[in-house]
């Protein structure tokens, strides 16, 4: 697998906060990359069942990226050797695929980033192996809804604090917690760029949203407390209290009057109980 080409994004202009403003034509590139990442997540859904290994799911993703003529952004990134991150149950994010077999009732987040014609498509969603428990179902629903509330706050003139406030206020009203140790990020022709997109905060604070900004929103929500720890592999982040965690992620762009989601599921399968 070819390693991702790390390049400087010189298109558009930078705000005083260092956030790139992309040109209207750049939306097409982001849509193409986002559509491929979303389609791969659609296509892998039948593999998620008890007895399946996370390594086999990652192999499917690696092959799908290659067959599409794209590049995996994660293979070779800071030494990482997989085409996805797969995070099960109390793993918050950056779970490493391997020989672990899924058990009935496991919930898992699969996170994929692809590079298509130099543009990065980054998305993740939740899946369930076997029967979905009531508490897992509620966690997944709250996490999904918090993402969509965050996206609803995206429009020119609003702030990044408005996004975080929309997510945090909703999640905490459901007696769950928002992870603070990880956040969304800018992207485009680079994997990670300004700004850091926090999933908590005060309304009206932070940089002002402008047309042409591209970034991810990817709230991680815990049934218990928000604290996390990273395991000895330097990748896998878990909840400190071993409570269940869930995450959904979309890549979005600010338009003249709102927001465009680049990573919509082509088959309507973004939520594990859909489709």
C-alpha positions in Angstrom: 0.0 0.0 0.0 1.3 3.4 -1.0 1.9 5.7 1.9 -0.2 9.0 1.9 1.5 12.0 0.3 1.7 14.7 3.0 1.5 18.0 1.2 1.0 21.6 2.1 -2.5 22.9 1.2 -1.8 26.2 -0.5 -5.3 26.7 -1.9 -7.5 29.6 -0.7 -6.5 31.8 2.2 -6.0 31.5 5.9 -8.0 33.2 8.6 -6.2 34.9 11.5 -6.8 31.7 13.4 -4.9 29.7 10.8 -8.0 28.1 9.3 -8.0 27.6 5.6 -10.8 29.0 3.5 -11.3 26.8 0.4 -12.6 27.8 -3.0 -16.1 26.8 -4.2 -14.6 24.3 -6.7 -12.9 22.4 -3.8 -16.2 21.1 -2.6 -16.4 18.7 -5.5 -13.1 17.1 -4.4 -14.2 16.7 -0.8 -17.5 15.2 -2.0 -15.7 12.6 -4.1 -13.4 11.5 -1.2 -16.2 11.6 1.3 -18.5 9.5 -0.8 -15.9 6.7 -1.2 -15.2 6.6 2.5 -18.9 6.4 3.2 -19.5 3.7 0.6 -16.8 1.6 2.1 -18.5 1.8 5.5 -21.8 0.9 3.9 -20.3 -2.1 2.2 -18.6 -3.6 5.2 -21.8 -3.7 7.3 -22.7 -7.4 6.5 -19.3 -8.4 7.9 -20.1 -7.1 11.4 -21.4 -10.2 13.2 -20.4 -12.4 16.2 -17.3 -14.4 15.5 -15.9 -12.0 12.9 -12.4 -10.6 13.6 -11.6 -6.9 13.4 -8.6 -7.8 11.3 -10.9 -9.3 8.7 -12.9 -6.1 8.6 -9.8 -4.1 8.2 -8.6 -6.3 5.3 -11.9 -5.7 3.6 -11.4 -1.9 3.9 -7.8 -2.1 2.7 -8.9 -4.0 -0.4 -11.8 -1.7 -1.1 -9.6 1.4 -1.0 -7.1 -0.3 -3.4 -9.8 -1.4 -5.8 -11.2 2.1 -5.9 -7.7 3.4 -6.9 -7.5 5.5 -3.8 -5.0 5.6 -0.9 -5.6 4.9 2.8 -4.6 7.9 4.8 -3.9 5.8 7.9 -1.5 3.2 6.6 1.9 4.6 7.3 0.6 7.6 9.3 2.9 7.9 12.3 3.8 4.3 11.9 0.2 3.0 11.9 -0.2 -0.1 9.7 -4.0 -0.5 9.2 -6.6 1.0 6.9 -9.0 1.7 9.7 -9.4 2.1 13.5 -12.0 -0.2 15.0 -13.0 0.6 18.6 -15.1 -1.9 20.6 -17.3 -1.2 23.6 -15.2 0.8 26.1 -12.6 1.7 23.5 -13.1 5.4 22.8 -11.1 5.7 19.6 -8.0 4.5 17.7 -8.7 0.8 18.4 -6.2 -1.4 16.4 -7.7 -4.2 14.2 -6.4 -7.7 14.9 -7.4 -11.2 15.8 -10.0 -10.2 18.4 -13.4 -11.8 17.6 -16.6 -9.9 18.0 -19.1 -11.2 20.6 -22.9 -11.0 20.5 -23.9 -7.5 21.7 -20.6 -5.8 21.0 -20.8 -2.3 19.7 -18.0 -0.9 17.6 -16.9 2.3 15.8 -15.2 1.9 12.4 -13.2 4.9 11.3 -11.9 5.2 7.7 -10.0 8.0 5.9 -9.2 7.8 2.2 -7.3 10.1 -0.2 -8.9 10.6 -3.6 -7.2 13.0 -6.0 -5.4 14.6 -3.1 -8.5 15.2 -1.0 -9.2 13.5 2.3 -12.5 11.8 3.1 -12.8 11.0 6.9 -15.8 9.4 8.5 -16.8 6.9 11.2 -20.0 5.3 12.4 -21.3 2.7 14.9 -22.1 -0.9 14.2 -23.5 -3.7 16.4 -22.6 -7.4 16.3 -25.7 -9.5 17.0 -28.4 -8.2 19.4 -28.3 -4.5 20.4 -28.8 -4.0 24.2 -31.1 -1.3 25.4 -28.3 0.7 27.1 -26.1 0.4 24.0 -29.0 1.5 21.8 -29.6 4.6 23.8 -25.9 5.5 23.9 -25.6 5.1 20.1 -28.8 7.2 19.5 -27.6 10.0 21.8 -24.2 10.1 20.2 -25.7 10.2 16.7 -28.2 12.9 17.6 -25.4 15.0 19.2 -23.4 14.9 16.0 -26.4 16.1 14.0 -27.1 18.9 16.5 -23.5 20.0 16.1 -23.8 20.0 12.4 -27.0 22.0 12.6 -25.0 24.8 14.3 -22.7 25.1 11.3 -23.3 28.2 9.3 -21.4 31.4 8.5 -21.4 33.8 11.5 -21.8 31.1 14.1 -18.7 30.0 16.1 -16.9 26.7 16.8 -18.1 27.2 20.4 -21.7 27.0 19.2 -20.9 23.5 17.8 -19.4 22.3 21.0 -22.2 23.8 23.1 -24.9 22.1 21.0 -23.2 18.7 21.5 -22.3 19.1 25.2 -25.6 20.5 26.4 -27.6 17.7 24.7 -25.4 14.9 25.8 -25.2 16.0 29.4 -29.0 16.5 29.5 -29.1 12.7 28.7 -26.9 12.0 31.7 -24.0 11.0 29.6 -20.6 12.6 29.1 -18.6 14.1 26.2 -14.9 13.0 25.9 -12.6 16.0 26.1 -9.3 14.4 25.3 -10.0 14.1 21.5 -11.6 16.4 19.0 -12.5 17.0 15.4 -10.1 18.8 13.0 -9.7 20.7 9.8 -8.9 18.7 6.7 -8.9 19.1 2.9 -5.7 18.4 1.1 -4.2 17.5 4.4 -5.3 14.9 7.0 -5.2 17.2 10.1 -5.2 21.0 10.1 -6.6 23.9 12.1 -9.0 24.2 13.8 -9.4 21.8 16.7 -13.1 21.2 16.7 -14.1 20.7 20.4 -17.3 18.8 21.2 -17.9 20.9 24.3 -17.8 24.6 25.0 -19.6 27.9 25.4 -21.9 29.4 22.8 -20.5 32.4 21.0 -16.8 31.6 21.7 -14.0 30.5 19.4 -13.3 31.3 15.8 -16.2 32.5 13.6 -17.3 30.1 10.9 -16.8 31.2 7.3 -17.8 29.8 4.0 -15.2 27.4 2.6 -14.0 26.0 6.0 -13.7 22.1 5.9 -13.5 20.1 9.1 -14.7 17.0 10.9 -17.2 16.8 13.8 -16.8 13.5 15.6 -18.2 13.5 19.2 -17.2 10.6 21.5 -19.8 10.0 24.2 -19.4 7.8 27.3 -22.2 6.2 29.4 -20.0 7.0 32.4 -17.4 9.7 33.1 -15.5 11.5 30.3 -12.0 10.6 31.3 -9.9 8.4 29.0 -6.5 6.7 29.0 -4.2 5.6 26.2 -2.9 2.0 26.4 0.7 0.8 26.1 0.4 0.5 22.3 0.3 4.4 22.2 -2.9 4.3 20.1 -5.9 2.7 21.8 -7.9 5.1 24.0 -10.3 3.6 26.5 -12.7 4.9 29.1 -11.0 5.1 32.5 -14.2 3.7 34.3 -14.7 1.0 31.6 -18.0 2.4 30.6 -19.3 2.0 27.1 -18.3 4.7 24.5 -19.7 5.6 21.1 -18.7 7.9 18.2 -20.0 9.2 14.9 -18.1 11.4 12.5 -18.9 13.4 9.4 -16.6 15.6 7.3 -18.4 18.9 6.5 -17.9 22.2 4.6 -19.4 25.6 5.5 -21.5 26.9 2.6 -22.9 30.4 2.0 -26.0 29.7 4.0 -25.3 26.6 6.1 -23.4 23.3 5.8 -22.7 20.5 3.3 -22.0 17.0 4.6 -19.3 15.3 2.5 -19.7 11.8 4.0 -23.4 11.0 3.8 -24.1 7.2 3.6 -25.1 6.4 0.0 -27.3 3.6 1.2 -28.8 5.4 4.2 -26.9 3.1 6.6 -25.1 5.7 8.8 -26.9 4.4 11.9 -26.8 0.7 12.8 -30.5 0.4 13.0 -31.1 1.9 9.6 -31.1 0.1 6.2 
